[in-house]
Amino acid sequence: MNRFPLLFTLLLAAMGLSAQDDVKDQVVQAMRTGSSKELAAHFIANIDLTVKETADVYSKAQAEQIVRKFFNDNPPVDLVIEHSGVSKVGDKYYIGILRTRTGYFRVTFFLKKTDSAFQVKQLRIENSKNDF
């Protein structure tokens, strides 16, 4: 009988990690295919967005337009996640290299647990310091 609460807690934790991984995979897939609409579906209402030299906090709709323009100007070929971790406030972050037809970009995004799901609270798409 004492094992049930422990088993239940482990099951809930595993489900939370799985949901987080699902969102991460969906974000990565949206970036690989250049789908600003699918990507923006995972944004919080006001996202901290950096695209090249432009950086600010934007509404979900504004952020989608900025990302759409970036994808139109730089059609994605692939995104490889090279590093992941947990920030001091408990947000999960991912760092990768986005390969496009025009060059390479460093991508960083943070997932925050909201009431209903994990969402992207910050996205950075920056010029890569080295083209591979």
N, CA, C and O atoms as CSV, one atom per row, in Angstrom:
chain,resi,resn,atom,element,x,y,z
A,1,MET,N,N,0.814,-1.191,0.000
A,1,MET,CA,C,0.000,0.000,0.000
A,1,MET,C,C,0.862,1.262,0.000
A,1,MET,O,O,0.458,2.282,-0.558
A,2,ASN,N,N,2.037,1.207,0.614
A,2,ASN,CA,C,2.899,2.376,0.655
A,2,ASN,C,C,3.542,2.661,-0.693
A,2,ASN,O,O,4.011,3.775,-0.932
A,3,ARG,N,N,3.570,1.697,-1.552
A,3,ARG,CA,C,4.210,1.873,-2.855
A,3,ARG,C,C,3.328,2.637,-3.836
A,3,ARG,O,O,3.839,3.240,-4.780
A,4,PHE,N,N,2.017,2.622,-3.631
A,4,PHE,CA,C,1.112,3.278,-4.565
A,4,PHE,C,C,1.400,4.780,-4.704
A,4,PHE,O,O,1.505,5.258,-5.833
A,5,PRO,N,N,1.532,5.541,-3.619
A,5,PRO,CA,C,1.820,6.985,-3.788
A,5,PRO,C,C,3.139,7.235,-4.525
A,5,PRO,O,O,3.226,8.156,-5.338
A,6,LEU,N,N,4.152,6.434,-4.251
A,6,LEU,CA,C,5.431,6.598,-4.937
A,6,LEU,C,C,5.289,6.283,-6.418
A,6,LEU,O,O,5.789,7.027,-7.261
A,7,LEU,N,N,4.619,5.199,-6.738
A,7,LEU,CA,C,4.399,4.814,-8.134
A,7,LEU,C,C,3.585,5.880,-8.861
A,7,LEU,O,O,3.897,6.227,-10.000
A,8,PHE,N,N,2.557,6.395,-8.220
A,8,PHE,CA,C,1.710,7.429,-8.808
A,8,PHE,C,C,2.521,8.701,-9.074
A,8,PHE,O,O,2.373,9.315,-10.131
A,9,THR,N,N,3.365,9.098,-8.138
A,9,THR,CA,C,4.215,10.279,-8.300
A,9,THR,C,C,5.188,10.088,-9.455
A,9,THR,O,O,5.373,11.001,-10.259
A,10,LEU,N,N,5.805,8.934,-9.551
A,10,LEU,CA,C,6.729,8.658,-10.654
A,10,LEU,C,C,6.012,8.669,-11.993
A,10,LEU,O,O,6.556,9.162,-12.981
A,11,LEU,N,N,4.813,8.138,-12.040
A,11,LEU,CA,C,4.031,8.127,-13.269
A,11,LEU,C,C,3.681,9.546,-13.708
A,11,LEU,O,O,3.795,9.873,-14.889
A,12,LEU,N,N,3.259,10.385,-12.773
A,12,LEU,CA,C,2.949,11.777,-13.101
A,12,LEU,C,C,4.188,12.517,-13.597
A,12,LEU,O,O,4.106,13.289,-14.553
A,13,ALA,N,N,5.319,12.292,-12.964
A,13,ALA,CA,C,6.570,12.943,-13.390
A,13,ALA,C,C,6.940,12.498,-14.802
A,13,ALA,O,O,7.352,13.320,-15.620
A,14,ALA,N,N,6.800,11.223,-15.091
A,14,ALA,CA,C,7.121,10.707,-16.431
A,14,ALA,C,C,6.188,11.301,-17.474
A,14,ALA,O,O,6.622,11.621,-18.581
A,15,MET,N,N,4.914,11.453,-17.136
A,15,MET,CA,C,3.967,12.051,-18.073
A,15,MET,C,C,4.316,13.509,-18.327
A,15,MET,O,O,4.191,13.975,-19.460
A,16,GLY,N,N,4.747,14.238,-17.315
A,16,GLY,CA,C,5.156,15.633,-17.478
A,16,GLY,C,C,6.368,15.754,-18.371
A,16,GLY,O,O,6.420,16.636,-19.228
A,17,LEU,N,N,7.349,14.879,-18.185
A,17,LEU,CA,C,8.544,14.904,-19.031
A,17,LEU,C,C,8.195,14.547,-20.461
A,17,LEU,O,O,8.749,15.120,-21.399
A,18,SER,N,N,7.282,13.608,-20.636
A,18,SER,CA,C,6.865,13.217,-21.973
A,18,SER,C,C,6.166,14.366,-22.681
A,18,SER,O,O,6.408,14.593,-23.866
A,19,ALA,N,N,5.308,15.092,-21.984
A,19,ALA,CA,C,4.620,16.238,-22.578
A,19,ALA,C,C,5.618,17.313,-22.969
A,19,ALA,O,O,5.488,17.940,-24.020
A,20,GLN,N,N,6.605,17.521,-22.126
A,20,GLN,CA,C,7.644,18.512,-22.407
A,20,GLN,C,C,8.429,18.104,-23.649
A,20,GLN,O,O,8.700,18.942,-24.510
A,21,ASP,N,N,8.795,16.835,-23.752
A,21,ASP,CA,C,9.514,16.338,-24.926
A,21,ASP,C,C,8.661,16.447,-26.177
A,21,ASP,O,O,9.176,16.758,-27.251
A,22,ASP,N,N,7.343,16.191,-26.054
A,22,ASP,CA,C,6.450,16.315,-27.203
A,22,ASP,C,C,6.453,17.739,-27.735
A,22,ASP,O,O,6.530,17.947,-28.946
A,23,VAL,N,N,6.372,18.718,-26.849
A,23,VAL,CA,C,6.376,20.124,-27.266
A,23,VAL,C,C,7.721,20.471,-27.893
A,23,VAL,O,O,7.768,21.135,-28.929
A,24,LYS,N,N,8.806,20.030,-27.282
A,24,LYS,CA,C,10.134,20.280,-27.852
A,24,LYS,C,C,10.222,19.706,-29.255
A,24,LYS,O,O,10.703,20.375,-30.170
A,25,ASP,N,N,9.764,18.478,-29.433
A,25,ASP,CA,C,9.807,17.840,-30.749
A,25,ASP,C,C,8.939,18.586,-31.763
A,25,ASP,O,O,9.314,18.703,-32.930
A,26,GLN,N,N,7.795,19.086,-31.335
A,26,GLN,CA,C,6.911,19.831,-32.231
A,26,GLN,C,C,7.526,21.172,-32.629
A,26,GLN,O,O,7.395,21.601,-33.775
A,27,VAL,N,N,8.193,21.829,-31.689
A,27,VAL,CA,C,8.874,23.095,-31.984
A,27,VAL,C,C,10.003,22.840,-32.979
A,27,VAL,O,O,10.145,23.568,-33.962
A,28,VAL,N,N,10.799,21.816,-32.727
A,28,VAL,CA,C,11.912,21.483,-33.630
A,28,VAL,C,C,11.381,21.160,-35.021
A,28,VAL,O,O,11.937,21.629,-36.014
A,29,GLN,N,N,10.325,20.373,-35.107
A,29,GLN,CA,C,9.759,20.007,-36.406
A,29,GLN,C,C,9.222,21.240,-37.140
A,29,GLN,O,O,9.414,21.365,-38.349
A,30,ALA,N,N,8.559,22.140,-36.432
A,30,ALA,CA,C,8.037,23.367,-37.055
A,30,ALA,C,C,9.179,24.219,-37.605
A,30,ALA,O,O,9.048,24.825,-38.668
A,31,MET,N,N,10.288,24.263,-36.885
A,31,MET,CA,C,11.426,25.040,-37.365
A,31,MET,C,C,12.098,24.352,-38.553
A,31,MET,O,O,12.544,25.026,-39.481
A,32,ARG,N,N,12.174,23.046,-38.538
A,32,ARG,CA,C,12.771,22.310,-39.662
A,32,ARG,C,C,11.986,22.518,-40.954
A,32,ARG,O,O,12.563,22.603,-42.038
A,33,THR,N,N,10.660,22.599,-40.822
A,33,THR,CA,C,9.810,22.732,-42.004
A,33,THR,C,C,9.490,24.189,-42.330
A,33,THR,O,O,8.876,24.475,-43.359
A,34,GLY,N,N,9.901,25.105,-41.463
A,34,GLY,CA,C,9.637,26.520,-41.711
A,34,GLY,C,C,8.186,26.901,-41.521
A,34,GLY,O,O,7.696,27.814,-42.187
A,35,SER,N,N,7.488,26.223,-40.627
A,35,SER,CA,C,6.076,26.508,-40.387
A,35,SER,C,C,5.916,27.478,-39.214
A,35,SER,O,O,5.915,27.075,-38.050
A,36,SER,N,N,5.783,28.756,-39.545
A,36,SER,CA,C,5.627,29.768,-38.499
A,36,SER,C,C,4.324,29.567,-37.739
A,36,SER,O,O,4.261,29.836,-36.540
A,37,LYS,N,N,3.288,29.099,-38.420
A,37,LYS,CA,C,1.991,28.885,-37.779
A,37,LYS,C,C,2.077,27.787,-36.723
A,37,LYS,O,O,1.601,27.962,-35.601
A,38,GLU,N,N,2.686,26.651,-37.083
A,38,GLU,CA,C,2.835,25.559,-36.116
A,38,GLU,C,C,3.757,25.960,-34.966
A,38,GLU,O,O,3.527,25.578,-33.818
A,39,LEU,N,N,4.792,26.726,-35.276
A,39,LEU,CA,C,5.711,27.185,-34.236
A,39,LEU,C,C,4.995,28.123,-33.275
A,39,LEU,O,O,5.096,27.971,-32.058
A,40,ALA,N,N,4.267,29.096,-33.826
A,40,ALA,CA,C,3.578,30.091,-32.991
A,40,ALA,C,C,2.490,29.465,-32.123
A,40,ALA,O,O,2.111,30.036,-31.101
A,41,ALA,N,N,1.987,28.307,-32.517
A,41,ALA,CA,C,0.970,27.626,-31.704
A,41,ALA,C,C,1.517,27.284,-30.320
A,41,ALA,O,O,0.743,27.065,-29.388
A,42,HIS,N,N,2.837,27.238,-30.177
A,42,HIS,CA,C,3.457,26.883,-28.895
A,42,HIS,C,C,3.975,28.100,-28.130
A,42,HIS,O,O,4.565,27.943,-27.061
A,43,PHE,N,N,3.768,29.303,-28.653
A,43,PHE,CA,C,4.237,30.517,-27.983
A,43,PHE,C,C,3.300,30.897,-26.839
A,43,PHE,O,O,2.096,30.648,-26.899
A,44,ILE,N,N,3.873,31.505,-25.791
A,44,ILE,CA,C,3.041,32.141,-24.771
A,44,ILE,C,C,2.436,33.407,-25.393
A,44,ILE,O,O,2.818,33.797,-26.496
A,45,ALA,N,N,1.509,34.038,-24.699
A,45,ALA,CA,C,0.787,35.192,-25.255
A,45,ALA,C,C,1.730,36.323,-25.668
A,45,ALA,O,O,1.529,36.939,-26.714
A,46,ASN,N,N,2.743,36.599,-24.868
A,46,ASN,CA,C,3.739,37.635,-25.177
A,46,ASN,C,C,5.115,37.009,-25.044
A,46,ASN,O,O,5.589,36.741,-23.940
A,47,ILE,N,N,5.741,36.783,-26.174
A,47,ILE,CA,C,6.995,36.034,-26.215
A,47,ILE,C,C,8.183,36.969,-26.375
A,47,ILE,O,O,8.111,37.966,-27.094
A,48,ASP,N,N,9.277,36.637,-25.699
A,48,ASP,CA,C,10.549,37.332,-25.849
A,48,ASP,C,C,11.215,36.754,-27.093
A,48,ASP,O,O,11.690,35.618,-27.074
A,49,LEU,N,N,11.249,37.529,-28.170
A,49,LEU,CA,C,11.708,37.025,-29.463
A,49,LEU,C,C,12.901,37.833,-29.965
A,49,LEU,O,O,12.879,39.063,-29.979
A,50,THR,N,N,13.934,37.117,-30.371
A,50,THR,CA,C,15.094,37.713,-31.037
A,50,THR,C,C,15.255,37.005,-32.371
A,50,THR,O,O,15.400,35.783,-32.421
A,51,VAL,N,N,15.228,37.773,-33.448
A,51,VAL,CA,C,15.493,37.246,-34.781
A,51,VAL,C,C,16.556,38.143,-35.402
A,51,VAL,O,O,16.304,39.293,-35.763
A,52,LYS,N,N,17.742,37.578,-35.511
A,52,LYS,CA,C,18.922,38.305,-35.969
A,52,LYS,C,C,19.141,39.527,-35.080
A,52,LYS,O,O,19.405,39.363,-33.889
A,53,GLU,N,N,19.043,40.741,-35.611
A,53,GLU,CA,C,19.314,41.933,-34.796
A,53,GLU,C,C,18.055,42.523,-34.157
A,53,GLU,O,O,18.146,43.504,-33.419
A,54,THR,N,N,16.890,41.947,-34.427
A,54,THR,CA,C,15.632,42.459,-33.893
A,54,THR,C,C,15.272,41.693,-32.626
A,54,THR,O,O,15.206,40.464,-32.631
A,55,ALA,N,N,15.041,42.427,-31.542
A,55,ALA,CA,C,14.704,41.768,-30.279
A,55,ALA,C,C,13.702,42.613,-29.502
A,55,ALA,O,O,13.876,43.822,-29.351
A,56,ASP,N,N,12.646,41.956,-29.010
A,56,ASP,CA,C,11.646,42.636,-28.201
A,56,ASP,C,C,10.669,41.587,-27.677
A,56,ASP,O,O,10.804,40.397,-27.960
A,57,VAL,N,N,9.698,42.043,-26.919
A,57,VAL,CA,C,8.608,41.180,-26.492
A,57,VAL,C,C,7.447,41.462,-27.434
A,57,VAL,O,O,7.013,42.604,-27.583
A,58,TYR,N,N,6.950,40.400,-28.069
A,58,TYR,CA,C,5.904,40.535,-29.083
A,58,TYR,C,C,4.701,39.685,-28.717
A,58,TYR,O,O,4.812,38.694,-27.996
A,59,SER,N,N,3.546,40.097,-29.232
A,59,SER,CA,C,2.367,39.240,-29.102
A,59,SER,C,C,2.598,38.003,-29.962
A,59,SER,O,O,3.477,37.983,-30.824
A,60,LYS,N,N,1.814,37.003,-29.718
A,60,LYS,CA,C,1.913,35.756,-30.480
A,60,LYS,C,C,1.771,36.025,-31.985
A,60,LYS,O,O,2.532,35.483,-32.787
A,61,ALA,N,N,0.795,36.866,-32.367
A,61,ALA,CA,C,0.545,37.166,-33.780
A,61,ALA,C,C,1.718,37.929,-34.403
A,61,ALA,O,O,2.136,37.621,-35.519
A,62,GLN,N,N,2.247,38.924,-33.685
A,62,GLN,CA,C,3.399,39.673,-34.192
A,62,GLN,C,C,4.608,38.752,-34.347
A,62,GLN,O,O,5.320,38.813,-35.349
A,63,ALA,N,N,4.828,37.909,-33.357
A,63,ALA,CA,C,5.975,36.998,-33.389
A,63,ALA,C,C,5.859,36.037,-34.562
A,63,ALA,O,O,6.858,35.732,-35.213
A,64,GLU,N,N,4.651,35.558,-34.838
A,64,GLU,CA,C,4.479,34.658,-35.977
A,64,GLU,C,C,4.848,35.363,-37.284
A,64,GLU,O,O,5.493,34.764,-38.144
A,65,GLN,N,N,4.452,36.614,-37.441
A,65,GLN,CA,C,4.777,37.364,-38.663
A,65,GLN,C,C,6.288,37.538,-38.818
A,65,GLN,O,O,6.819,37.403,-39.921
A,66,ILE,N,N,6.973,37.834,-37.728
A,66,ILE,CA,C,8.427,38.024,-37.775
A,66,ILE,C,C,9.116,36.717,-38.139
A,66,ILE,O,O,10.025,36.698,-38.968
A,67,VAL,N,N,8.680,35.625,-37.517
A,67,VAL,CA,C,9.274,34.316,-37.802
A,67,VAL,C,C,8.952,33.898,-39.235
A,67,VAL,O,O,9.807,33.332,-39.917
A,68,ARG,N,N,7.728,34.169,-39.703
A,68,ARG,CA,C,7.358,33.831,-41.085
A,68,ARG,C,C,8.275,34.537,-42.075
A,68,ARG,O,O,8.742,33.926,-43.036
A,69,LYS,N,N,8.536,35.828,-41.841
A,69,LYS,CA,C,9.434,36.579,-42.721
A,69,LYS,C,C,10.839,35.978,-42.690
A,69,LYS,O,O,11.486,35.850,-43.730
A,70,PHE,N,N,11.310,35.610,-41.501
A,70,PHE,CA,C,12.629,34.986,-41.398
A,70,PHE,C,C,12.669,33.693,-42.216
A,70,PHE,O,O,13.614,33.470,-42.973
A,71,PHE,N,N,11.646,32.839,-42.066
A,71,PHE,CA,C,11.621,31.576,-42.805
A,71,PHE,C,C,11.512,31.810,-44.313
A,71,PHE,O,O,12.099,31.063,-45.096
A,72,ASN,N,N,10.774,32.832,-44.726
A,72,ASN,CA,C,10.676,33.149,-46.161
A,72,ASN,C,C,12.028,33.597,-46.716
A,72,ASN,O,O,12.405,33.230,-47.829
A,73,ASP,N,N,12.749,34.391,-45.929
A,73,ASP,CA,C,14.061,34.888,-46.359
A,73,ASP,C,C,15.159,33.837,-46.219
A,73,ASP,O,O,16.163,33.880,-46.931
A,74,ASN,N,N,14.964,32.895,-45.300
A,74,ASN,CA,C,15.970,31.874,-44.981
A,74,ASN,C,C,15.286,30.512,-44.879
A,74,ASN,O,O,15.086,30.012,-43.772
A,75,PRO,N,N,14.924,29.903,-46.005
A,75,PRO,CA,C,14.201,28.625,-45.944
A,75,PRO,C,C,14.997,27.553,-45.179
A,75,PRO,O,O,16.133,27.247,-45.542
A,76,PRO,N,N,14.399,26.986,-44.125
A,76,PRO,CA,C,15.098,25.979,-43.314
A,76,PRO,C,C,15.353,24.685,-44.068
A,76,PRO,O,O,14.569,24.263,-44.918
A,77,VAL,N,N,16.474,24.072,-43.726
A,77,VAL,CA,C,16.840,22.759,-44.247
A,77,VAL,C,C,16.827,21.738,-43.117
A,77,VAL,O,O,16.332,20.624,-43.287
A,78,ASP,N,N,17.379,22.121,-41.947
A,78,ASP,CA,C,17.443,21.198,-40.814
A,78,ASP,C,C,17.727,21.973,-39.533
A,78,ASP,O,O,18.274,23.075,-39.570
A,79,LEU,N,N,17.358,21.395,-38.418
A,79,LEU,CA,C,17.681,21.936,-37.097
A,79,LEU,C,C,18.197,20.782,-36.256
A,79,LEU,O,O,17.536,19.754,-36.113
A,80,VAL,N,N,19.384,20.968,-35.702
A,80,VAL,CA,C,19.979,19.950,-34.842
A,80,VAL,C,C,20.151,20.556,-33.453
A,80,VAL,O,O,20.838,21.564,-33.286
A,81,ILE,N,N,19.520,19.931,-32.456
A,81,ILE,CA,C,19.666,20.372,-31.072
A,81,ILE,C,C,20.984,19.820,-30.553
A,81,ILE,O,O,21.215,18.611,-30.575
A,82,GLU,N,N,21.847,20.717,-30.086
A,82,GLU,CA,C,23.175,20.320,-29.619
A,82,GLU,C,C,23.302,20.303,-28.102
A,82,GLU,O,O,24.188,19.642,-27.560
A,83,HIS,N,N,22.426,21.022,-27.415
A,83,HIS,CA,C,22.543,21.116,-25.959
A,83,HIS,C,C,21.162,21.390,-25.374
A,83,HIS,O,O,20.334,22.063,-25.989
A,84,SER,N,N,20.929,20.864,-24.188
A,84,SER,CA,C,19.695,21.164,-23.467
A,84,SER,C,C,20.009,21.204,-21.982
A,84,SER,O,O,21.013,20.660,-21.523
A,85,GLY,N,N,19.135,21.854,-21.253
A,85,GLY,CA,C,19.341,21.953,-19.818
A,85,GLY,C,C,18.135,22.579,-19.144
A,85,GLY,O,O,17.081,22.764,-19.753
A,86,VAL,N,N,18.321,22.902,-17.861
A,86,VAL,CA,C,17.266,23.516,-17.063
A,86,VAL,C,C,17.809,24.804,-16.476
A,86,VAL,O,O,18.888,24.818,-15.883
A,87,SER,N,N,17.057,25.892,-16.643
A,87,SER,CA,C,17.487,27.186,-16.120
A,87,SER,C,C,17.310,27.229,-14.602
A,87,SER,O,O,16.744,26.312,-14.007
A,88,LYS,N,N,17.798,28.295,-13.989
A,88,LYS,CA,C,17.688,28.439,-12.534
A,88,LYS,C,C,16.245,28.526,-12.063
A,88,LYS,O,O,15.938,28.172,-10.925
A,89,VAL,N,N,15.351,28.999,-12.938
A,89,VAL,CA,C,13.940,29.101,-12.560
A,89,VAL,C,C,13.130,27.872,-12.959
A,89,VAL,O,O,11.911,27.848,-12.796
A,90,GLY,N,N,13.814,26.846,-13.487
A,90,GLY,CA,C,13.146,25.587,-13.796
A,90,GLY,C,C,12.648,25.441,-15.221
A,90,GLY,O,O,12.027,24.432,-15.556
A,91,ASP,N,N,12.909,26.434,-16.072
A,91,ASP,CA,C,12.513,26.312,-17.473
A,91,ASP,C,C,13.513,25.428,-18.206
A,91,ASP,O,O,14.713,25.476,-17.936
A,92,LYS,N,N,13.014,24.631,-19.124
A,92,LYS,CA,C,13.877,23.782,-19.944
A,92,LYS,C,C,14.334,24.599,-21.142
A,92,LYS,O,O,13.539,25.318,-21.747
A,93,TYR,N,N,15.614,24.490,-21.486
A,93,TYR,CA,C,16.094,25.225,-22.656
A,93,TYR,C,C,16.816,24.291,-23.613
A,93,TYR,O,O,17.350,23.252,-23.227
A,94,TYR,N,N,16.812,24.701,-24.879
A,94,TYR,CA,C,17.417,23.924,-25.955
A,94,TYR,C,C,18.224,24.869,-26.836
A,94,TYR,O,O,17.775,25.972,-27.147
A,95,ILE,N,N,19.406,24.436,-27.234
A,95,ILE,CA,C,20.274,25.216,-28.110
A,95,ILE,C,C,20.632,24.337,-29.294
A,95,ILE,O,O,21.013,23.177,-29.133
A,96,GLY,N,N,20.504,24.902,-30.485
A,96,GLY,CA,C,20.807,24.125,-31.675
A,96,GLY,C,C,21.274,24.993,-32.820
A,96,GLY,O,O,21.365,26.216,-32.709
A,97,ILE,N,N,21.566,24.332,-33.919
A,97,ILE,CA,C,21.990,25.006,-35.138
A,97,ILE,C,C,20.922,24.771,-36.205
A,97,ILE,O,O,20.591,23.633,-36.539
A,98,LEU,N,N,20.396,25.871,-36.727
A,98,LEU,CA,C,19.426,25.830,-37.809
A,98,LEU,C,C,20.173,26.039,-39.121
A,98,LEU,O,O,20.790,27.080,-39.345
A,99,ARG,N,N,20.104,25.037,-39.971
A,99,ARG,CA,C,20.723,25.165,-41.289
A,99,ARG,C,C,19.643,25.610,-42.262
A,99,ARG,O,O,18.587,24.985,-42.361
A,100,THR,N,N,19.914,26.696,-42.979
A,100,THR,CA,C,18.977,27.218,-43.969
A,100,THR,C,C,19.679,27.275,-45.325
A,100,THR,O,O,20.876,27.007,-45.430
A,101,ARG,N,N,18.927,27.622,-46.343
A,101,ARG,CA,C,19.522,27.750,-47.678
A,101,ARG,C,C,20.477,28.937,-47.753
A,101,ARG,O,O,21.309,29.007,-48.658
A,102,THR,N,N,20.363,29.870,-46.807
A,102,THR,CA,C,21.210,31.065,-46.832
A,102,THR,C,C,22.358,31.019,-45.836
A,102,THR,O,O,23.235,31.882,-45.875
A,103,GLY,N,N,22.375,30.031,-44.943
A,103,GLY,CA,C,23.448,29.944,-43.957
A,103,GLY,C,C,22.987,29.250,-42.689
A,103,GLY,O,O,21.946,28.595,-42.651
A,104,TYR,N,N,23.792,29.416,-41.661
A,104,TYR,CA,C,23.552,28.759,-40.372
A,104,TYR,C,C,23.180,29.787,-39.315
A,104,TYR,O,O,23.697,30.904,-39.307
A,105,PHE,N,N,22.268,29.392,-38.416
A,105,PHE,CA,C,21.812,30.258,-37.339
A,105,PHE,C,C,21.781,29.464,-36.041
A,105,PHE,O,O,21.439,28.282,-36.019
A,106,ARG,N,N,22.147,30.142,-34.970
A,106,ARG,CA,C,22.052,29.539,-33.647
A,106,ARG,C,C,20.641,29.779,-33.125
A,106,ARG,O,O,20.146,30.906,-33.147
A,107,VAL,N,N,20.000,28.716,-32.659
A,107,VAL,CA,C,18.638,28.796,-32.145
A,107,VAL,C,C,18.648,28.408,-30.672
A,107,VAL,O,O,19.243,27.402,-30.287
A,108,THR,N,N,17.986,29.214,-29.860
A,108,THR,CA,C,17.800,28.910,-28.443
A,108,THR,C,C,16.328,29.125,-28.123
A,108,THR,O,O,15.759,30.158,-28.478
A,109,PHE,N,N,15.704,28.152,-27.452
A,109,PHE,CA,C,14.338,28.384,-26.996
A,109,PHE,C,C,14.136,27.801,-25.606
A,109,PHE,O,O,14.728,26.787,-25.236
A,110,PHE,N,N,13.278,28.480,-24.848
A,110,PHE,CA,C,12.961,28.099,-23.475
A,110,PHE,C,C,11.511,27.648,-23.396
A,110,PHE,O,O,10.618,28.320,-23.910
A,111,LEU,N,N,11.278,26.512,-22.754
A,111,LEU,CA,C,9.927,26.013,-22.516
A,111,LEU,C,C,9.552,26.270,-21.066
A,111,LEU,O,O,10.293,25.932,-20.143
A,112,LYS,N,N,8.382,26.879,-20.887
A,112,LYS,CA,C,7.874,27.192,-19.555
A,112,LYS,C,C,6.595,26.401,-19.330
A,112,LYS,O,O,5.756,26.296,-20.225
A,113,LYS,N,N,6.450,25.851,-18.146
A,113,LYS,CA,C,5.223,25.124,-17.795
A,113,LYS,C,C,4.153,26.143,-17.453
A,113,LYS,O,O,4.305,26.924,-16.514
A,114,THR,N,N,3.064,26.134,-18.221
A,114,THR,CA,C,1.927,27.001,-17.930
A,114,THR,C,C,0.829,26.139,-17.315
A,114,THR,O,O,1.051,24.962,-17.029
A,115,ASP,N,N,-0.332,26.708,-17.113
A,115,ASP,CA,C,-1.428,25.958,-16.493
A,115,ASP,C,C,-1.760,24.687,-17.267
A,115,ASP,O,O,-1.987,23.629,-16.679
A,116,SER,N,N,-1.785,24.807,-18.594
A,116,SER,CA,C,-2.270,23.682,-19.388
A,116,SER,C,C,-1.182,22.867,-20.081
A,116,SER,O,O,-1.379,21.686,-20.366
A,117,ALA,N,N,-0.025,23.496,-20.355
A,117,ALA,CA,C,0.991,22.781,-21.132
A,117,ALA,C,C,2.324,23.514,-21.049
A,117,ALA,O,O,2.441,24.557,-20.406
A,118,PHE,N,N,3.320,22.947,-21.709
A,118,PHE,CA,C,4.594,23.635,-21.871
A,118,PHE,C,C,4.489,24.545,-23.080
A,118,PHE,O,O,3.933,24.162,-24.110
A,119,GLN,N,N,5.029,25.765,-22.953
A,119,GLN,CA,C,4.986,26.725,-24.049
A,119,GLN,C,C,6.338,27.409,-24.184
A,119,GLN,O,O,7.128,27.466,-23.242
A,120,VAL,N,N,6.581,27.929,-25.394
A,120,VAL,CA,C,7.826,28.648,-25.659
A,120,VAL,C,C,7.683,30.057,-25.097
A,120,VAL,O,O,6.815,30.819,-25.522
A,121,LYS,N,N,8.543,30.399,-24.136
A,121,LYS,CA,C,8.490,31.747,-23.564
A,121,LYS,C,C,9.551,32.660,-24.171
A,121,LYS,O,O,9.424,33.884,-24.134
A,122,GLN,N,N,10.600,32.053,-24.732
A,122,GLN,CA,C,11.654,32.841,-25.352
A,122,GLN,C,C,12.217,32.062,-26.529
A,122,GLN,O,O,12.440,30.854,-26.446
A,123,LEU,N,N,12.445,32.779,-27.635
A,123,LEU,CA,C,13.030,32.179,-28.830
A,123,LEU,C,C,14.062,33.152,-29.377
A,123,LEU,O,O,13.790,34.338,-29.564
A,124,ARG,N,N,15.251,32.623,-29.629
A,124,ARG,CA,C,16.313,33.419,-30.237
A,124,ARG,C,C,16.788,32.712,-31.500
A,124,ARG,O,O,17.085,31.517,-31.484
A,125,ILE,N,N,16.855,33.465,-32.591
A,125,ILE,CA,C,17.444,32.982,-33.833
A,125,ILE,C,C,18.528,34.003,-34.179
A,125,ILE,O,O,18.235,35.118,-34.611
A,126,GLU,N,N,19.765,33.604,-33.984
A,126,GLU,CA,C,20.891,34.535,-34.122
A,126,GLU,C,C,21.877,34.031,-35.172
A,126,GLU,O,O,21.987,32.830,-35.417
A,127,ASN,N,N,22.577,34.954,-35.774
A,127,ASN,CA,C,23.626,34.575,-36.729
A,127,ASN,C,C,24.607,33.648,-36.028
A,127,ASN,O,O,25.005,33.895,-34.890
A,128,SER,N,N,24.990,32.588,-36.711
A,128,SER,CA,C,25.962,31.650,-36.159
A,128,SER,C,C,27.342,32.250,-36.278
A,128,SER,O,O,27.668,32.890,-37.277
A,129,LYS,N,N,28.148,32.043,-35.261
A,129,LYS,CA,C,29.509,32.577,-35.287
A,129,LYS,C,C,30.387,31.845,-36.279
A,129,LYS,O,O,31.393,32.381,-36.744
A,130,ASN,N,N,30.009,30.622,-36.603
A,130,ASN,CA,C,30.809,29.868,-37.582
A,130,ASN,C,C,29.883,29.056,-38.480
A,130,ASN,O,O,28.996,28.348,-38.004
A,131,ASP,N,N,30.102,29.169,-39.774
A,131,ASP,CA,C,29.373,28.337,-40.729
A,131,ASP,C,C,30.093,27.028,-40.855
A,131,ASP,O,O,31.279,26.998,-41.183
A,132,PHE,N,N,29.404,25.954,-40.604
A,132,PHE,CA,C,30.014,24.629,-40.554
A,132,PHE,C,C,30.419,24.142,-41.907
A,132,PHE,O,O,30.950,23.038,-42.033
